[in-house]
Amino acid sequence: MNTKELDNEYIAHTYGRFDVVLKNGKGSTLYDENGKKYIDFGSGIGVTAFGIGDEEWKNAVEEQLDKLQHVSNLYYTAPCAELAKLLCKKSGMKKVFFANSGAEANEGAIKFARKYSFDKYGERRSTIISLENSFHGRTITTLAATGQDSFHTVFGPFTPGFKYCPANDIDTLNKMATDDVCAIMFECVQGEGGINNLDYAFVKAIEKICNDKDILMVVDEVQTGNGRTGKYFAYQNFDVTPDIVSTAKGMAGGLPMGAVLFGEKVKDTATAGSHGSTFGGNPICAAGACSIVSRIDDAFLKEVNRKSEYIKSYLSKVKGVKSISGMGLMLGIETDKDAKDAANECLKKGLLVLTAKNKIRLLPALNISQAELDEGLKILKEVIEK
Ligand SMILES: *Cc1c(COP(=O)(O)O)cnc(C)c1O
């Protein structure tokens, strides 16, 4: 059996895969099993932040592989300690808990938002407001946090204690912020929900409610974090400092890793024994992450923003483009075409793009070369204009 046949026979079909077997690559150029070339505008859903086979990342991972791969959180190891310091320096957060995925990071964020409130106010203050059209993960609790009815059908009963506010609706948010609420949880740019930017004024309104009522601001930076939106974290575009931040996707350059970051107010909430993870902070993932996180500095972010402007300016002149949303290198393009059809046409012509709801979604590697960018945009233009 070939790869597609094996996969179709033995993999549980939770994914609608694109019709291609990817085999190898370098940077933002990938090849399938027949040697056909693809420009990658998806970076594995925003995960390979520095592309495929980045030399510095590879060296960092290989060096750590030669030392040790795992010892458990019963012992101190250098890579996760170094990474935690880097993340705090980049974000203004104070402490870090390491997990293995975005959903797990959000589970941690939700647990500690509730614990902060429980420790201070006791029971009955456990409600979390999240936003309509949000996406926070696939576990039972993060599905409950996800503000989309289509995720709340067959897997119930779900974790109680979530209510959903329409994004950018300040009046409704004010009405929802009742005495039982411990946290407001949101993505600054909704990813899976269709690349929807939150308004600056809305995020500032969240900040005010949180300050007035000792409600925690919990920002899901799983997709938007680690340079994706042109700042280290997307909330830095809105001049706020959250109490809790979750992140994952791009952080370790393709290795599975998530993190929960705690601000000043909640930095002592994560007490001994209150949470844990066998693999969390794994030295290999942490070493890879250090090589990624340390290189996302101001000069690098300036380039991310330059490429963002370049793509927006290029696509705004393409016939059939109705709107462009998003920030940095997280962009959603609404066109006359069905987004899935457009993505499949791109694939045929040698370009990998993602979709989010009715939009073509671009999440290229942050270090994509100008040549790869131009080559991919040319294909995208052809497909949109056709
Ligand atoms: C991808 C994503 C998640 C879930 O991450 P997993 O690693 O798949 O568990 C959660 N929140 C947001 C905003 C995401 O984009």
The ligand as an SDF file (V2000), in Angstrom:
LIG
                    3D

 15 15  0  0  0  0  0  0  0  0999 V2000
   -4.6710   25.8750   17.5460 C   0  0  0  0  0  0  0  0  0  0  0  0
   -5.3100   26.6220   18.6400 C   0  0  0  0  0  0  0  0  0  0  0  0
   -5.6170   26.0120   19.8740 C   0  0  0  0  0  0  0  0  0  0  0  0
   -5.4270   24.5250   20.1040 C   0  0  0  0  0  0  0  0  0  0  0  0
   -4.0930   24.1420   20.0360 O   0  0  0  0  0  0  0  0  0  0  0  0
   -3.7030   22.5750   19.9560 P   0  0  0  0  0  0  0  0  0  0  0  0
   -2.2040   22.5920   20.0100 O   0  0  0  0  0  0  0  0  0  0  0  0
   -4.2540   22.0470   18.6830 O   0  0  0  0  0  0  0  0  0  0  0  0
   -4.3120   21.9270   21.1420 O   0  0  0  0  0  0  0  0  0  0  0  0
   -6.1270   26.8000   20.8830 C   0  0  0  0  0  0  0  0  0  0  0  0
   -6.3390   28.1140   20.7060 N   0  0  0  0  0  0  0  0  0  0  0  0
   -6.0740   28.7370   19.5380 C   0  0  0  0  0  0  0  0  0  0  0  0
   -6.3040   30.1940   19.4190 C   0  0  0  0  0  0  0  0  0  0  0  0
   -5.5470   28.0090   18.4680 C   0  0  0  0  0  0  0  0  0  0  0  0
   -5.3240   28.6200   17.3020 O   0  0  0  0  0  0  0  0  0  0  0  0
  1  2  1  0
  2  3  1  0
  2 14  2  0
  3  4  1  0
  3 10  2  0
  4  5  1  0
  5  6  1  0
  6  7  2  0
  6  8  1  0
  6  9  1  0
 10 11  1  0
 11 12  2  0
 12 13  1  0
 12 14  1  0
 14 15  1  0
M  END
$$$$
